[in-house]
């Protein structure tokens, strides 16, 4: 079993174990080729407070596992960890386009990535996987707890007034309050800027892989 897929359930309440001053926040996301055969895992590191992209890392490889609901980590976490390992320096925190503790096993892909890469991680998802919550006030920065079996496993956060909230949960080495503050600090639109940058980088990585493949195909088919 790949180390980032080890089932290590969280114990106790998550605590902050990150730099006192967060200067860089990375986004981690993956994209798939149209035929579903290739995956590009990308990490984009942004500086604070200007949110300028400082570094991008990509890994393009065959999709390692079929899709199974609730098992995103099987497909994406190993490649995301490898992309993080290719960075020149580790970011202060990483936002993963996935759930963390807001998961049926309370151990989603953001937890796997953080544990394996030994970096503080936050899960930021566009849709709810588990739990219930009350109405979220419309103002930017408003949030309500996401509850599962009576326990808070995440936060439903309004990152921009008038748009749908996102689902924020603890990944690794970050408390929920800090996770929410970080997400709001790097959000200009609905999705936090580090994840938006990582998504663009992943799509560009797939486009580059497709162009290289087409070039190789043309070259291989040419005669002497």
C-alpha positions as CSV (number, residue, x, y, z in Angstrom):
1,X,0.0,0.0,0.0
2,X,1.3,3.4,-0.9
3,X,2.2,5.4,2.3
4,X,-0.3,8.2,1.5
5,X,-3.1,5.6,1.4
6,X,-2.5,4.2,4.9
7,X,-5.7,4.3,6.9
8,X,-4.6,6.4,9.9
9,X,-7.7,7.9,11.5
10,X,-7.4,11.2,13.3
11,X,-7.3,11.2,17.1
12,X,-8.6,14.1,19.2
13,X,-9.2,17.6,18.0
14,X,-6.8,18.8,15.2
15,X,-4.3,21.4,16.3
16,X,-2.3,24.0,14.4
17,X,1.2,22.9,13.6
18,X,2.3,25.3,10.9
19,X,4.4,28.4,10.7
20,X,3.4,31.3,12.9
21,X,3.5,33.5,9.7
22,X,2.1,31.8,6.6
23,X,3.9,33.3,3.6
24,X,3.1,30.7,1.0
25,X,0.0,28.6,0.3
26,X,-0.2,26.0,-2.4
27,X,-3.2,24.5,-4.2
28,X,-3.2,20.9,-5.2
29,X,-5.6,19.6,-7.9
30,X,-5.8,16.9,-10.6
31,X,-7.3,16.8,-14.0
32,X,-8.0,13.9,-16.4
33,X,-7.6,13.4,-20.1
34,X,-10.8,13.2,-22.2
35,X,-10.4,9.4,-22.5
36,X,-9.9,9.0,-18.8
37,X,-6.5,7.3,-19.3
38,X,-4.2,10.1,-18.0
39,X,-4.1,12.1,-14.9
40,X,-2.2,15.3,-14.3
41,X,-1.6,16.2,-10.7
42,X,-0.5,19.8,-10.2
43,X,0.6,22.0,-7.3
44,X,0.7,25.8,-7.6
45,X,2.5,27.8,-4.8
46,X,1.2,31.3,-4.2
47,X,2.8,34.0,-2.1
48,X,0.9,36.1,0.4
49,X,-0.5,38.7,0.5
50,X,-0.4,39.3,-3.3
51,X,-1.4,35.8,-4.3
52,X,1.3,35.7,-7.1
53,X,2.1,32.3,-8.4
54,X,5.7,31.5,-7.3
55,X,6.1,27.9,-8.5
56,X,4.3,25.2,-10.3
57,X,4.9,21.4,-10.2
58,X,3.2,18.7,-12.3
59,X,3.1,15.0,-12.5
60,X,1.4,13.3,-15.6
61,X,0.8,9.6,-15.4
62,X,-1.7,6.9,-16.2
63,X,-4.8,6.9,-13.9
64,X,-3.9,4.3,-11.3
65,X,-7.3,3.2,-10.2
66,X,-10.9,3.2,-11.3
67,X,-13.3,5.7,-9.9
68,X,-15.0,4.7,-6.7
69,X,-17.2,7.1,-4.7
70,X,-15.4,8.1,-1.5
71,X,-12.0,6.8,-2.6
72,X,-10.6,9.8,-4.5
73,X,-7.3,9.3,-2.6
74,X,-6.7,6.0,-4.5
75,X,-6.6,7.9,-7.8
76,X,-5.1,11.3,-6.9
77,X,-3.2,11.4,-3.6
78,X,0.0,9.5,-4.7
79,X,0.5,11.8,-7.7
80,X,-0.2,14.9,-5.7
81,X,2.4,13.9,-3.1
82,X,4.9,13.3,-5.9
83,X,4.1,16.8,-7.3
84,X,4.6,18.3,-3.9
85,X,8.0,16.5,-3.6
86,X,9.2,18.2,-6.8
87,X,8.8,21.7,-5.4
88,X,12.0,23.7,-4.7
89,X,10.7,24.3,-1.1
90,X,7.7,23.2,0.9
91,X,4.8,25.6,1.2
92,X,3.6,26.7,4.6
93,X,0.2,25.2,3.9
94,X,-1.5,23.3,1.1
95,X,-5.2,23.4,0.0
96,X,-6.3,20.2,-1.7
97,X,-9.3,20.1,-4.0
98,X,-10.9,17.4,-1.9
99,X,-12.3,16.6,1.5
100,X,-10.3,16.2,4.6
101,X,-12.2,15.1,7.8
102,X,-15.5,15.8,6.1
103,X,-15.5,12.2,4.7
104,X,-17.3,9.0,5.5
105,X,-14.1,7.6,7.1
106,X,-13.2,11.1,8.5
107,X,-10.0,10.7,6.5
108,X,-10.3,12.0,3.0
109,X,-7.7,12.8,0.3
110,X,-6.5,16.0,2.0
111,X,-5.6,14.0,5.1
112,X,-3.7,11.4,3.0
113,X,-1.7,14.0,1.2
114,X,-0.8,16.0,4.3
115,X,0.3,12.9,6.2
116,X,2.4,11.5,3.4
117,X,4.0,14.8,2.4
118,X,4.3,16.0,6.0
119,X,2.8,19.4,5.3
120,X,-0.2,21.2,6.8
121,X,-3.3,20.6,4.5
122,X,-6.8,21.9,4.2
123,X,-9.5,20.2,2.3
124,X,-11.7,22.5,0.1
125,X,-14.5,20.8,-1.8
126,X,-17.2,22.2,-4.0
127,X,-19.9,19.7,-2.9
128,X,-20.9,18.0,0.4
129,X,-20.0,14.3,0.8
130,X,-21.3,13.8,4.4
131,X,-23.0,15.6,7.2
132,X,-25.6,18.2,7.6
133,X,-25.6,22.0,8.3
134,X,-27.9,25.0,8.7
135,X,-28.3,27.9,6.3
136,X,-25.2,29.9,5.6
137,X,-25.7,33.7,5.8
138,X,-25.2,35.5,2.5
139,X,-22.3,37.7,3.4
140,X,-18.7,36.9,2.4
141,X,-16.9,35.2,5.3
142,X,-20.0,33.7,6.9
143,X,-19.8,30.0,7.8
144,X,-21.6,27.4,9.7
145,X,-20.4,24.0,11.1
146,X,-20.8,20.8,9.1
147,X,-21.9,18.1,11.5
148,X,-21.6,14.3,11.3
149,X,-23.1,12.2,14.0
150,X,-23.1,15.2,16.4
151,X,-19.5,16.2,15.7
152,X,-18.1,19.1,13.7
153,X,-16.2,17.7,10.8
154,X,-15.9,20.8,8.7
155,X,-17.3,24.3,7.8
156,X,-19.6,25.5,5.1
157,X,-18.0,28.8,4.1
158,X,-19.3,31.6,2.0
159,X,-16.1,32.8,0.1
160,X,-18.0,35.4,-1.9
161,X,-21.3,37.1,-1.4
162,X,-24.2,35.6,-3.4
163,X,-22.4,32.5,-4.6
164,X,-22.6,28.9,-3.3
165,X,-20.4,28.1,-0.3
166,X,-17.5,25.7,-0.3
167,X,-16.9,22.8,2.1
168,X,-13.7,23.3,4.2
169,X,-12.3,20.6,6.5
170,X,-9.1,19.8,8.3
171,X,-6.6,17.8,6.4
172,X,-3.4,17.6,8.5
173,X,-1.7,19.8,11.1
174,X,-4.3,22.6,10.9
175,X,-7.3,23.4,13.1
176,X,-10.7,24.1,11.6
177,X,-10.7,27.7,12.6
178,X,-7.3,28.3,11.0
179,X,-8.4,26.4,7.9
180,X,-11.4,28.7,7.5
181,X,-9.3,31.8,8.0
182,X,-6.7,30.6,5.4
183,X,-9.4,29.9,2.8
184,X,-10.9,33.3,3.2
185,X,-7.5,35.0,3.1
186,X,-6.8,33.5,-0.4
187,X,-10.2,33.7,-2.0
188,X,-11.2,36.3,-4.5
189,X,-13.9,34.2,-6.1
190,X,-15.8,31.1,-5.0
191,X,-12.8,28.8,-5.2
192,X,-9.6,29.8,-3.4
193,X,-6.9,31.2,-5.7
194,X,-4.3,28.4,-5.0
195,X,-6.7,25.7,-6.1
196,X,-7.8,27.8,-9.1
197,X,-4.1,28.1,-10.1
198,X,-3.5,24.4,-9.6
199,X,-6.5,23.5,-11.7
200,X,-5.2,25.7,-14.6
201,X,-1.8,24.1,-14.2
202,X,-3.2,20.6,-14.3
203,X,-5.2,21.4,-17.5
204,X,-2.1,22.9,-19.1
205,X,-0.1,19.8,-18.1
206,X,-2.6,17.6,-19.9
207,X,-2.6,19.8,-23.0
208,X,1.2,19.6,-23.1
209,X,1.1,15.8,-22.8
210,X,-1.4,15.6,-25.6
211,X,0.7,17.9,-27.8
212,X,3.8,15.8,-27.1
213,X,1.9,12.6,-27.9
214,X,0.7,14.0,-31.2
215,X,4.2,15.1,-32.1
216,X,5.6,11.7,-31.3
217,X,2.9,10.0,-33.3
218,X,3.7,12.2,-36.3
219,X,7.4,11.6,-36.0
220,X,7.0,7.9,-35.6
221,X,4.8,7.7,-38.7
222,X,7.2,9.5,-41.0
223,X,9.3,7.6,-43.5
224,X,13.0,7.9,-44.2
